[in-house]
């Protein structure tokens, strides 16, 4: 069985997520925080993933001074879910977007066409989640992931 990865772009209003099996994106979507976190909890608890990766949250000063920090809450919930169900959890900086997309293309990974079916407000978040997943997979060694088999 190939590695099953959940990649997440946690946000204040929308949460993008991409589900990979090996290097194939099987699902790409975006939802509000409550809907997304419930869905992720159910899937993590059911053993759907071998790894979860999310964009790091950083406080950049004054621009966040009145924020409720919903993004940090989402990452905290994901970290907790993963710890409880023994699923590795990693974060990556937001700055990997441009190099992540280029590296994915270099390795023959293309953003799924289904992204065009999402509402306009959801596309950037789903795209970001896909790029985080692709970047993480590229950094793991794609040839090794394609051969990874579990009894």
C-alpha positions in Angstrom: 0.0 0.0 0.0 1.3 3.5 -0.9 1.7 6.3 1.7 -1.6 8.1 2.4 -1.0 11.8 3.0 -3.3 14.6 4.2 -2.0 18.1 3.3 -3.8 21.1 4.9 -3.8 24.9 4.3 -5.4 26.0 7.6 -7.0 29.4 7.5 -9.2 31.8 9.4 -12.2 31.4 7.1 -11.5 28.5 4.8 -9.4 25.3 5.1 -8.0 23.7 2.0 -7.1 20.1 2.0 -5.6 17.6 -0.4 -5.5 13.8 0.1 -2.8 11.9 -1.6 -2.1 8.2 -2.2 1.5 7.9 -3.2 2.0 11.0 -5.5 -1.6 10.9 -6.8 -4.0 13.5 -5.4 -7.2 11.6 -4.8 -9.3 14.5 -3.3 -8.9 18.2 -3.3 -11.3 20.5 -1.5 -11.9 23.4 0.8 -14.4 23.9 3.7 -15.2 26.1 6.6 -13.2 25.5 9.8 -15.9 23.5 11.7 -16.8 21.3 8.7 -13.1 20.7 7.8 -11.9 19.9 11.3 -14.8 17.4 11.8 -14.0 15.7 8.5 -10.3 15.5 9.4 -11.0 14.2 12.9 -13.2 11.4 11.5 -10.6 10.5 8.8 -7.6 10.6 11.1 -9.5 8.5 13.7 -10.5 6.0 11.1 -6.9 5.5 10.0 -7.1 7.1 6.6 -3.7 8.7 6.7 -0.1 7.7 7.3 1.1 11.3 7.5 -0.4 14.8 7.9 1.3 18.0 6.8 0.0 21.6 7.3 1.2 25.1 6.6 2.9 26.6 9.7 1.2 29.5 11.4 3.2 32.5 12.2 2.2 35.8 13.9 3.5 38.6 11.8 2.9 41.4 14.3 0.4 44.2 14.0 -1.5 42.8 11.1 -2.6 40.0 13.4 -3.2 42.1 16.6 -7.0 41.5 16.7 -7.0 38.0 15.2 -8.6 35.1 17.0 -5.8 33.0 15.6 -8.2 30.4 14.2 -5.4 29.1 12.0 -3.2 28.3 15.0 -6.3 26.6 16.6 -6.7 24.4 13.5 -3.0 23.4 13.6 -3.3 22.6 17.3 -6.3 20.5 16.8 -4.6 18.6 13.9 -1.5 18.1 16.0 -3.6 16.7 18.8 -5.7 14.4 16.5 -2.5 13.1 15.0 -0.8 12.5 18.4 -3.8 10.7 19.7 -3.9 8.4 16.7 -0.2 8.0 16.2 0.0 9.7 12.8 3.1 11.8 12.2 2.3 15.5 11.8 4.6 18.1 10.2 4.4 21.7 9.3 6.0 23.7 6.5 6.4 27.4 6.0 4.1 29.4 3.7 7.1 30.5 1.7 7.4 27.1 -0.1 4.5 28.0 -2.5 6.5 29.1 -5.5 9.3 26.6 -5.2 6.9 23.9 -4.2 4.8 24.3 -7.4 8.0 24.4 -9.6 9.4 21.3 -7.9 6.2 19.4 -8.3 6.1 20.2 -12.0 9.7 19.1 -12.3 8.7 15.7 -10.9 5.7 15.5 -13.3 3.1 16.3 -10.6 0.3 18.6 -11.9 -2.4 20.4 -10.0 -5.6 18.4 -10.5 -8.1 19.8 -12.9 -10.9 19.4 -10.3 -9.7 22.6 -8.7 -11.6 24.5 -11.4 -14.8 23.0 -10.2 -14.4 24.6 -6.7 -15.9 28.0 -5.9 -13.4 30.9 -6.6 -12.9 31.7 -2.9 -12.0 28.0 -2.2 -9.4 27.6 -5.0 -6.4 29.4 -3.4 -6.8 27.3 -0.2 -7.1 24.0 -2.0 -4.2 24.9 -4.3 -2.0 25.8 -1.3 -2.9 22.4 0.4 -2.0 20.6 -2.8 1.4 22.4 -3.1 2.2 21.6 0.6 1.4 18.0 -0.1 3.5 17.9 -3.3 6.4 19.7 -1.6 6.4 17.3 1.3 6.2 14.3 -1.1 9.1 15.6 -3.2 11.2 16.1 -0.1 10.6 12.4 0.9 12.0 11.0 -2.4 9.2 10.2 -4.9 10.8 7.0 -6.1 11.0 5.7 -2.5 7.3 6.6 -1.8 6.1 4.8 -5.0 7.8 1.6 -3.9 6.7 1.8 -0.3 4.5 -1.3 0.4 2.9 -2.4 3.6 2.3 -6.1 4.2 
